[in-house]
Amino acid sequence: MMVTDSTADLVSTPSFRRRLAAGLDRRPWLRIVLLLGLPLLAFGLVYLGSLVILFLNAFWQRDTFTGFIIRDFTLKNFIDLGRPVFISVTLRTLGMATAVTLTCAVIAFPIAYYMARVASPRVRGALVVAVLMPLWASYLIKIYSWKLILSEDGVLNWALSPLGLHGPGFGEIGLWLVFVYLWLPYMILPLFAGLERIPSSVLEASADLGARSLTTFRRVILPLAIPALIAGSIFTFSLTLGDYIVPNQIASGKQFIGNLILSDFGVPNLPLAAAEALVPLAIIIVYLLVARRLGAFEAL
């Protein structure tokens, strides 16, 4: 007990703390290790470790008779990715992710511009809360709410019936609407941050040089906002690409990559599902590399 007390006294002395601070000041790498070592270790074990296991599983195969996993190196799963059904599902998913991203960009830009450049501070704060509020609600509750809205006897058909119109129902258009609703805040917020950082002096200089509003938007605002636009598209594109719950509830039997992977996990054919899961991962990596070249991460 005396040893413990004496050690605690030594650590608490001002001279020891000064020597420790001086040692850390001379060794910046040690400060980084002490600060980030444990989080990076956890990240490496949990996230990167699971990706390594996923990658290894993609090169194994399932015995069709026993159902056991044969841990022998093979490219059979990657060859199976060339089957027409998987190519069709991949193209359908890419098309949906692109449509959702473009729609979110078109809707989000005027909202973000008004928030950043036009609204008063009080209105801006209220709009930020309004944009963030849907994110506070449960993801599943929002999906089931939209399922009720899009149903045959839902509120959308009830509102459109006096006009002789009919809602999209369950299908790809309904799925597109739900995805746009879910991911729109992820596009508005980066755009708002990017547009807010554009100096007013730049816009004033454009006006002083005789540029009209449309010219200023096209040649000044839009180029400066492209990094923020791409940053928002990273969220909308990747979240749409990997989602399987919304297509399962809204798409009315249409297969997307997430559903296909889930069905192969349920068979189970884990090696094939692991190979299929590497496809959206590769698409996202390529997308991030392109976004990085376009300066998207400067807006984050």
N, C-alpha and C positions, 0 to 999 in steps of 0.2 A: 504493500500500500504506500509505503514511503517512496518507493521508486516511481510509482505512478504520480504521486503528488509532486515530486521534484521535477518530473518530466513536464507536467502541466505548467509548473511555475516557469520552467525554462522557455517553453513555447510562448508563454504570455509576456515575457520580458520585452521591453522596448528594443533592446539591442538585437535580440533574435529576430524581431519583426523587421527591423531595419536591414539586417543582413539578408533576410529572405526576400524583401522587396528589391534590394540591390542585385541579388542573384537573378531574380526574375527579369529585372530591367536589362541585365547584360545578356540574357538568353531569351529573345522573343519567341523562339521555337518552343521553349519549355512552357511559356504561357499559353501558347496555342494548344499544346498537347494536353495540359491540365484543364483547359476550358472546353475543348471539343473532343477530347479523347474518348470519354464514355459515350456521348451521343453518337459519334461516328462508329464506334464499335457496335453499338446496338443497331444502328442503321445497316452496317455491313452484315451482321449476323441475320437480322430479320428480313430485310428487303433484298439485298444483293444475294444472300444465301438462298432465298426462295427462288430468285431468278435463275441461279445456277442449277438448282434442282429441277426447275421447269425445263431448262435447256437440256439437261442430261436425259430427262424422261422422253424428250422428243426423239432421241436416237435409240430408244428401246422399242419393244413391240409386245403385243398381247397375244398369248396363245389362244387361238379361236376355240380349241377344244376344252381346255381347263380353265381359261379365263385368267391365268396367272401372267404376271409380267416377266418377259424374258429379257434379262439385262445383257443383251449382246448388241454390239454396235450395228445399226442398220439405217439406211436412208428411205426405207419403205414408207414411213409416215409422210415424209416430204414429197415423195412421188405421188402419194394419195391426195396431196393438196391440189394437184393438177386436174382432179376430176371436175366435170362440168358444174355439178351442184355447188361445190365450194367456190369456184370462180364466180358463178352467178350471185351467190350470197355475198361475196366480198365486194363485187361491183355495186350491188344494191346498197350495202352498208356505206361504201364510199360516197355514193350518190346522195344518200340521206344526210351524211355528215357534212357534205359540201353545201347542200341546200339549206340546212339548218344554220350553218355558219354564215352564208351570204344573207339569209333573211335576218338573222340577229344583227348583222352589221348595218343593214339598211334601216332597221327600226331603231337601233341603239344610237346611231350617229346624231340625229337631230335631238334626241333626248339628252345625250351627253353634252352636246354643244350648248343647248339651252342652260343646262345645269352649270357648265363651266364658264360661259361667257356672257350670259344674259340675265339669269336669275339673281335676285338679291340674296345676301347671305342667309336670311331667314328662310326664304323659299328654297334655296339650295340645300340647306340642312334638312328641310322637310322632304325634298325629293330623294336625297340620299337615304333617308330612313325608309321611304316608300320603296326604293329599289332593293334595299337590304331585307325588308320585311318578309318577302316570300322565302328567303333563305332560312328564316327562323322556323318555318313550318316543316313538318315531317315530309320527307321525300315520298314515302308510300302514301301518305294522306293526300298529297297533291296528285299523285297518279290515279288513285281511286276516285278523287273528286272529278278529274277529267273523264274518267271512265263513265261516271254518272252523267256528266254534261253531254258526252258524245253518244250515249245510248239512244236507242230508237225512240224511247219515250222521255228523253232527257230534256233539259231546259233549252238547249240550242235548237232542237227541232220544234219545240213549243213556241219559241220566239220567231222562228222563220216560217212556220206554217201559215200565218196570215198573209205572207207575201208569196205563197206558193212555192217556197224554196225548201230544200232539205239539207240537213247538215252532212258533213263528210262521213260520219259514222266511224266504225272501226276499220282501219285500213291505213295505207301509207300516208294519205293526206292528214288524217287524224293524228297519226304518229308524228308527222312533221309539226303539227300545231302544238302538241304536247312538248316535244323537244324544244321548240322555240320558247315556249313559256318557261320551261325549267331552266334553260341556260342563258336566257337574255340578260339577267343581272351580271353574269360573268363577262359579258361583252360591254355592258354599259360602264362598269366601274373602271376598267383599264382605259377606255376611251375618255371618260371624264377626267382621269388623272393626267392623261396625255394632253388633252385640250386645255386643261387648266394651266399647264406649264408653258404654253405658248406665250411669249412676252407680248403685251399689248402694243409695245413700241413697233413690233414687226408689222402688225395689222395697220397701225397708224402710218407707217412708212409706205405700205402698199397703197393706202388711200391717198397719201400725199403725192405719190407718183402717178395718180390718175386711174388706178385700177378700180373697176367696179366690184360690187359684192361677189358676183359669180366668179370673176377672174381671181379675186383674192382667195376665195374658197378653193378654186381648182389649182392655183399655182403656189399658194402659201400654206393654207390651213391643211389641206388634204395631204401634201407631202410630209408635213411635220407630224401629222397624226397617224401615218402609216405604221410606225413601230408599235403604237398603242393598239391599233386595229389588229395587227398580227398577233400581238400578245393576247388580246381577247379571243381571237380565233383559235389559239392553242387550246383554250379551255373548251369552247363550244365544239370544236372538231374532235378532240380526244374523248370528251365525255360522251358524245353521240356514238363514236366509233366503238366504245367498249361497253355500252349499256345493253343489258339483256332483259331487265325487268319491264321497262316501258314497252319494248316490242312484244314481250310475252303477254301483256295486258291489253294493248291497243292495236297491234298490227294484224289481228285476225288471221293468224296462221302463217303470216309471212315470216320467212327465216332471215335472221341477221347473224353476223359473226358471233355475237355473244350467246345467242340461243343455240347455235350449232355447237359451240364449245361446251355449253352446259349439257346438251343432249349426249355428247360423247363422254362427258364425265359421268353421266348417269347410267351409261350402258353396263359397266364402265369400260371405256377404252382410253385409259389415261395417257398413254404415249401419243395417240392420235390427237387427243384434246390438247396436249402440251404443244405439239407441232402447230396446230391451228392457232393457239394463243400467241405463238411467236409472230404470226402475220400482222395483227394489229400493232404489236409491239414494234415491229420493224417499220411499219407505216408511220407511227408516231415519232420514231427516232429520225427518220428522213424528214418529216415535217418540222421537227425541232431544229435540225441542221439548216434547213432552208430559212426558217424563221430567224435563226441566229445570224445568218448572212445578211438578212434584211434589217437587222438591228432591233428585233422585237424585245430582246431582253434588256435593252436600255430603258424601256418604258415600264418595266416591272419594279 
